């Protein structure tokens, strides 16, 4: 492993540790906080402002439980991350391919 690879690996480890810290530090600093979703907070605020408010539409699909709702949310995030990762990989491979084809012309 050359020096550039060691620096690259060190940077990756530092970035991973920073991401883990971003996830853990708020949980440690605010011990008794309720991490509620924005939907629940908005519903509560609307109820305080106008107690007679009635929603003008209903959900198309209501998950049977909170666990299924979480599963669907995670599935949506995984599919989105996969699409973004595929796009980045495709663009990187496309760029490397064009570099190789141009190298033969020089």
C-alpha positions as CSV (number, residue, x, y, z in Angstrom):
1,X,0.0,0.0,0.0
2,X,1.5,3.3,-1.0
3,X,1.3,6.7,0.8
4,X,-1.7,7.9,-1.1
5,X,-3.8,4.8,-0.2
6,X,-2.9,5.2,3.5
7,X,-4.0,8.8,3.4
8,X,-7.2,7.8,1.6
9,X,-8.0,5.1,4.2
10,X,-7.2,7.5,7.0
11,X,-9.6,10.1,5.6
12,X,-12.3,7.5,5.2
13,X,-12.0,6.3,8.8
14,X,-12.1,9.9,10.0
15,X,-15.3,10.6,7.9
16,X,-17.0,7.4,9.3
17,X,-16.1,8.4,12.9
18,X,-17.6,11.9,12.3
19,X,-20.8,10.4,10.9
20,X,-21.1,8.1,13.9
21,X,-20.5,11.0,16.2
22,X,-23.2,13.0,14.5
23,X,-25.6,10.2,15.2
24,X,-24.6,9.5,18.8
25,X,-23.8,12.9,20.3
26,X,-27.4,14.3,20.2
27,X,-28.6,11.2,21.9
28,X,-26.1,11.6,24.7
29,X,-26.5,15.4,25.1
30,X,-30.3,15.4,25.3
31,X,-31.1,12.4,27.5
32,X,-34.9,12.9,28.1
33,X,-35.8,14.3,24.7
34,X,-38.7,12.9,22.7
35,X,-37.6,12.4,19.1
36,X,-40.9,12.8,17.4
37,X,-41.6,13.0,13.8
38,X,-42.5,16.3,12.1
39,X,-46.0,15.0,11.2
40,X,-46.9,14.4,14.8
41,X,-45.6,17.8,15.9
42,X,-47.5,19.6,13.0
43,X,-50.7,17.8,13.9
44,X,-50.3,18.9,17.5
45,X,-49.7,22.5,16.5
46,X,-52.7,22.6,14.2
47,X,-54.9,21.2,17.0
48,X,-53.7,24.0,19.3
49,X,-54.3,26.7,16.7
50,X,-57.7,25.4,15.5
51,X,-59.4,22.7,17.5
52,X,-62.2,22.3,14.8
53,X,-59.8,21.7,11.9
54,X,-60.7,18.7,9.8
55,X,-58.2,17.3,7.3
56,X,-59.3,17.8,3.7
57,X,-57.9,14.4,2.5
58,X,-57.2,11.0,3.9
59,X,-54.1,8.8,3.3
60,X,-54.3,6.4,0.3
61,X,-52.7,3.6,2.4
62,X,-52.5,3.4,6.2
63,X,-49.9,1.0,7.5
64,X,-51.2,-1.5,10.0
65,X,-48.6,-0.6,12.6
66,X,-45.7,1.7,13.4
67,X,-43.3,-1.1,12.6
68,X,-44.6,-1.5,9.1
69,X,-44.5,2.3,8.7
70,X,-40.9,2.3,9.7
71,X,-40.1,-0.6,7.4
72,X,-41.6,1.2,4.5
73,X,-39.7,4.4,5.3
74,X,-36.4,2.5,5.5
75,X,-37.2,0.7,2.3
76,X,-37.8,4.0,0.6
77,X,-34.5,5.3,1.9
78,X,-32.6,2.2,0.7
79,X,-34.1,2.4,-2.8
80,X,-33.2,6.1,-3.0
81,X,-29.7,5.5,-1.8
82,X,-29.3,2.6,-4.2
83,X,-30.4,4.8,-7.1
84,X,-28.0,7.6,-6.1
85,X,-25.1,5.2,-5.6
86,X,-25.8,3.6,-9.0
87,X,-25.8,7.1,-10.6
88,X,-22.5,8.0,-8.9
89,X,-20.9,4.7,-9.9
90,X,-22.1,5.0,-13.4
91,X,-20.8,8.5,-13.8
92,X,-17.4,7.5,-12.3
93,X,-17.1,4.4,-14.6
94,X,-18.2,6.5,-17.6
95,X,-15.4,9.1,-16.7
96,X,-12.8,6.4,-16.4
97,X,-13.8,4.8,-19.6
98,X,-13.5,8.1,-21.5
99,X,-10.0,8.7,-19.9
100,X,-8.9,5.3,-21.2
101,X,-10.2,5.9,-24.7
102,X,-8.5,9.3,-24.8
103,X,-5.3,7.9,-23.5
104,X,-5.0,5.6,-26.6
105,X,-5.3,8.7,-28.9
106,X,-2.3,10.5,-27.5
